[in-house]
Amino acid sequence: MIAKPVHLLGVPMDLGGGLRGVDMGPSAIRIAGLGAAVAKLGLEFEDRGNLLVQRPDPKAPVDPNARYLKEIAACCRNLAEEVREVLSAGGLPLVVGGDHSIACGTVAGISGHYHSQGQKIGLIWFDAHADMNTPGTSPSGNVHGMPLAACLGRGPQELVAIAETTPYVDVKNAVLIGIRDVDKQERELVHESGIKAFTMRDIDILGMNRVMQEALEIAGDGTAGFHLSFDLDGCDPDVAPGVGTPVHGGITQRESHLVMEHAAESKKLLGLEITELNPIVDEANRTGRLAVELILSALGKRIL
């Protein structure tokens, strides 16, 4: 079981994607009973509420290559500060979104905290998409397809320079798991970056147990620990129907829990993030309840 107080940070961000609804993700997870479930594990739990997300001026021009970048970056800067406060108090930041663009703030906050102590962090990024686009390659201009690139030092300054040190994570300590929907130019960026990427084909061949063992070795090599950024669309839509951008052919419910169980058993989890929960397209908050169960597994809940 994790030995730190758990601090929930809700981030109702929907500006990074093309569909409304993910801004209600934090509320859906609360309704699914997250606080009571964490407390039942015997852990100290604090709900720090939702961060304010600045709404864009409807009359202001929108950059088609990085839509709502200004507002997203402002939210991420505030999130980074909140995350550093939680870590300074000895807690575990549990960040719930909202679309995946918020990860720029979460990772910047964790990285900045440990960099100030002379340490670096690892990153495990679970997603159906690579999130490695930049404004110059994105076919949509949606920033939720860019945060991993930003965490690795590529992309607009507004996202890559939130923390004092760029990149927030050395690519040698970063792992991408579960991808199966990658843009053409983005595929080249993944290869060029040198990040270790496990596609769904790799998971089919190797099995999730081996994938997570290798991922933990990479993310933990010479680091203080790792942050796990978990996009729910990495799960198959049959398991998690209520997500922002569903892609068939994802991992099963048990494989999802295995990811979290490995994270807990490593004793090196520095932060946990759940993104892209969209209650509008969910089935009676089924995906919200799944998210709560996955969080519990990451915090140390065991079958026996």
C-alpha positions in Angstrom: 0.0 0.0 0.0 1.2 3.5 -0.8 2.5 5.3 2.3 1.6 8.8 1.3 -1.5 11.0 1.7 -3.4 11.1 -1.6 -4.3 14.5 -2.9 -7.0 14.8 -5.6 -6.6 17.6 -8.1 -9.5 17.9 -10.6 -8.7 19.6 -13.9 -11.9 20.2 -15.9 -10.1 20.9 -19.2 -11.8 20.3 -22.5 -10.0 22.8 -24.7 -7.3 20.4 -25.8 -9.6 18.2 -27.8 -12.4 18.5 -30.4 -15.3 17.2 -28.3 -17.1 18.6 -25.2 -17.6 16.5 -22.1 -14.2 15.6 -20.8 -14.4 18.7 -18.5 -16.9 16.6 -16.5 -14.4 13.8 -15.9 -13.4 14.9 -12.4 -17.1 15.1 -11.3 -17.8 11.7 -12.7 -15.0 10.1 -10.7 -16.1 11.8 -7.6 -19.7 10.6 -8.2 -18.2 7.1 -8.6 -17.1 7.2 -5.0 -13.4 7.9 -5.3 -12.9 9.6 -1.9 -14.7 6.9 0.1 -13.0 4.1 -1.8 -9.5 5.5 -1.1 -10.4 6.1 2.6 -11.6 2.5 2.8 -8.0 1.4 1.9 -6.9 3.1 5.0 -5.2 6.0 3.2 -5.4 9.7 4.0 -7.3 11.4 1.3 -7.8 15.1 0.5 -9.9 16.5 -2.3 -8.3 19.8 -3.3 -11.2 20.7 -5.6 -11.0 21.7 -9.3 -8.5 24.1 -10.8 -9.9 27.0 -12.7 -9.8 26.6 -16.4 -9.9 30.0 -18.2 -12.6 30.0 -20.9 -11.4 31.5 -24.3 -12.7 34.8 -25.6 -15.2 33.7 -28.3 -14.2 36.7 -30.4 -10.4 36.1 -30.1 -8.7 34.4 -33.1 -7.8 30.8 -32.7 -4.5 29.4 -33.9 -5.5 26.5 -36.1 -2.1 24.8 -35.4 -2.5 24.8 -31.6 -6.0 25.6 -30.6 -6.5 27.4 -27.3 -2.8 27.1 -26.5 -2.8 30.3 -24.3 -5.6 29.1 -22.0 -4.3 25.5 -21.8 -0.8 26.7 -20.9 -2.1 29.0 -18.2 -4.0 26.1 -16.6 -0.9 23.9 -16.8 1.2 26.5 -15.1 -1.3 26.6 -12.2 -1.5 22.8 -12.1 2.3 22.5 -11.9 2.3 24.8 -8.9 -0.5 22.8 -7.2 1.4 19.5 -7.9 4.6 20.9 -6.3 2.6 22.0 -3.2 1.3 18.4 -2.8 4.8 16.9 -3.2 6.4 19.4 -0.8 3.8 18.4 1.8 4.8 14.7 1.3 1.7 13.8 -0.6 0.9 11.9 -3.8 -0.7 14.0 -6.5 -3.7 12.3 -8.1 -4.6 14.4 -11.1 -7.9 13.8 -12.8 -9.0 15.4 -16.1 -10.0 16.6 -18.4 -8.2 16.0 -21.7 -4.6 14.8 -21.9 -3.1 18.3 -22.5 -3.1 18.8 -18.7 -0.2 16.3 -18.4 2.2 19.1 -19.4 1.4 20.8 -16.0 1.4 17.6 -14.0 4.8 16.4 -15.4 6.3 19.8 -15.2 5.3 20.1 -11.5 6.7 16.7 -10.6 9.9 17.2 -12.6 10.4 20.7 -11.1 10.0 19.4 -7.6 12.6 16.6 -7.9 15.0 18.7 -10.1 15.2 21.1 -7.1 16.5 18.2 -5.1 19.0 17.2 -7.7 17.0 14.2 -9.0 15.2 13.4 -12.2 12.0 11.5 -12.9 10.7 8.8 -15.2 7.5 8.7 -17.2 5.1 6.0 -18.2 2.6 7.2 -20.7 -0.4 4.9 -21.3 -2.5 5.9 -24.4 -4.1 4.7 -27.6 -2.4 7.7 -29.3 1.3 8.8 -29.3 0.6 12.4 -28.2 3.8 13.3 -30.0 2.5 15.9 -32.4 3.7 19.5 -32.5 1.8 22.5 -34.0 3.8 21.9 -37.2 2.6 18.3 -37.6 -0.8 18.1 -36.0 -3.6 17.5 -38.6 -6.2 18.9 -36.2 -4.4 21.5 -34.1 -5.7 19.8 -30.9 -3.3 20.3 -28.1 -4.3 17.0 -26.4 -2.3 15.3 -29.2 0.9 17.2 -28.2 1.6 16.8 -24.4 4.1 13.9 -24.5 6.2 15.8 -27.1 6.2 18.8 -24.8 7.3 16.8 -21.8 10.2 15.6 -23.9 11.1 19.1 -24.9 9.4 19.4 -28.3 6.7 21.9 -29.2 5.6 25.4 -28.2 7.5 27.2 -25.5 4.3 27.8 -23.6 4.2 24.0 -22.9 7.9 23.0 -22.8 9.1 25.8 -20.5 6.6 25.5 -17.6 9.3 24.0 -15.3 12.8 25.4 -14.8 14.4 22.5 -16.7 13.5 21.3 -20.2 12.9 18.6 -21.1 10.9 17.6 -18.0 11.9 13.9 -18.6 14.9 12.4 -20.3 13.6 10.3 -23.2 15.8 7.5 -21.9 13.4 7.3 -18.9 10.2 7.6 -20.8 7.9 4.8 -22.0 4.8 4.8 -24.3 2.4 1.9 -23.9 -0.7 0.9 -25.8 -0.5 3.0 -29.0 -2.6 1.9 -32.0 -3.7 5.2 -33.6 -0.7 7.3 -34.8 -0.7 10.1 -37.3 1.7 9.7 -40.3 4.1 12.6 -39.4 3.7 11.7 -35.7 5.0 8.2 -36.4 8.3 9.8 -37.7 8.5 11.9 -34.5 8.2 8.9 -32.3 11.0 7.1 -34.2 13.2 10.3 -34.1 12.7 10.9 -30.4 14.1 7.5 -29.4 11.3 6.9 -26.9 10.6 3.2 -26.0 7.2 2.6 -27.4 5.1 -0.6 -26.9 2.3 -0.8 -29.5 -0.7 -3.0 -29.1 1.1 -5.6 -31.3 4.0 -5.6 -28.9 1.6 -6.1 -26.0 -0.1 -9.0 -27.9 3.3 -10.7 -28.5 5.0 -10.0 -25.2 2.1 -9.8 -22.7 1.4 -6.9 -20.4 3.4 -8.4 -17.5 6.7 -8.3 -19.5 5.8 -4.9 -21.0 5.4 -3.4 -17.5 8.5 -5.0 -16.2 10.5 -3.4 -19.0 8.7 -0.1 -18.6 9.5 0.1 -14.9 13.2 -0.7 -15.5 13.4 2.2 -18.0 11.4 4.7 -16.0 13.2 3.8 -12.8 16.8 3.8 -14.1 18.6 6.5 -12.1 15.4 8.3 -11.2 13.6 9.3 -8.0 10.7 7.3 -9.4 8.1 7.8 -12.1 4.8 9.5 -13.0 2.1 7.3 -14.6 -0.1 9.3 -17.0 -3.1 7.0 -17.9 -5.4 8.0 -20.7 -8.5 5.9 -20.4 -8.7 5.6 -24.2 -5.8 3.2 -24.0 -8.4 0.7 -22.8 -10.6 -1.0 -25.3 -14.0 0.9 -25.8 -15.8 -2.3 -24.7 -14.1 -1.8 -21.3 -14.1 2.0 -21.2 -16.8 3.4 -23.5 -16.8 6.9 -22.0 -13.7 8.4 -23.4 -12.9 11.4 -25.6 -11.3 9.6 -28.5 -12.1 5.8 -28.4 -10.1 3.4 -30.6 -11.0 -0.3 -30.8 -8.3 -2.9 -30.2 -7.2 -1.7 -26.8 -6.2 -3.5 -23.6 -8.6 -5.5 -21.4 -9.9 -4.6 -17.9 -7.5 -7.1 -16.3 -4.5 -5.8 -18.4 -5.4 -2.3 -17.2 -5.4 -3.4 -13.6 -2.0 -5.1 -14.2 -0.5 -1.8 -15.3 -1.7 -0.2 -12.0 -0.7 -3.2 -9.9 2.9 -3.1 -11.3 3.0 0.6 -10.6 2.0 0.1 -7.0 4.3 -2.8 -6.4 7.3 -0.9 -7.7 7.1 1.5 -4.7 8.4 4.2 -7.1 5.1 5.9 -8.1 5.5 9.7 -7.7 2.2 10.8 -9.3 -0.8 9.3 -11.0 -3.0 10.9 -13.7 -6.3 9.8 -15.2 -7.5 11.6 -18.3 -10.0 11.7 -21.1 -13.1 10.5 -19.2 -16.2 11.7 -21.0 -19.4 11.1 -19.1 -21.5 12.4 -22.0 -20.7 9.3 -24.0 -20.4 6.9 -21.1 -22.9 4.2 -20.0 -24.3 5.1 -16.5 -20.8 6.2 -15.4 -19.3 2.8 -16.1 -16.0 4.3 -17.2 -16.0 6.5 -14.1 -16.4 3.4 -11.9 -13.6 1.7 -13.8 -11.3 4.7 -13.3 -11.9 4.5 -9.5 -11.0 0.8 -9.5 -7.9 1.4 -11.5 -6.8 4.2 -9.1 -7.3 1.8 -6.2 -5.1 -0.8 -7.8 -2.4 1.9 -8.3 -2.6 2.9 -4.7 -2.0 -0.7 -3.6 -5.3 -2.5 -3.5 -4.8 -6.3 -3.8 -6.9 -9.3 -4.5 -5.5 -11.1 -1.5 
